[in-house]
Amino acid sequence: MQVTSTAANVLAEARQAQELPEEYGVRVFAHADESGEAALALAFAEQPAEGDLVTEQDGTEIYVAPELAEPLAGSTLDVTEGPDGPELTLVPQGDEEQ
């Protein structure tokens, strides 16, 4: 999974707003939403969990859970402007704008 510079900056700002140390990374993992459906989640983590794929973008480490590494390969975490400000968006492989 790739992370755009814009997304890395938004994550860094969120980490700073939560007063977390700069060493904390962002973990991407699967969890069940309110309806029981599988969903992606992001959370700040002090270190990767065992087996996580670790990447770095603009000083922000990204930890991808091992069960998501292959399905998210080639995807890009980006930012779009939503009604309430920036929103993180996962762009599947092949859907990137040219």
C-alpha positions, 0 to 999 in steps of 0.5 A: 500500500502506498501513501500520498504525501498529502495523506501522510501530512494529514496523518501527521497532523492528526497524530500531533493533534492527539499529542502522540510522539512522532515515533508513533506510526499508523496501523491499518487493520481489519475490524467488524463495523457496527453491522458486523461487516468487515471494514478497514480501520486506522489507528496510531500505534507505538510500534507495528504488530508482529507480521505487519508490513512496514512502509514509510512516507514523509516521516510517517510509518505505516503498519499494514496488518499481514492479512491485508498486505496482499489485498491492499498491495498496489492501493494508495491511501490519499485524501479528498476534500469532504464537507467537514474537511479532509477525508482519507480515501483508499484508491484501489490499484488501477483507479489512480488518476492519470 
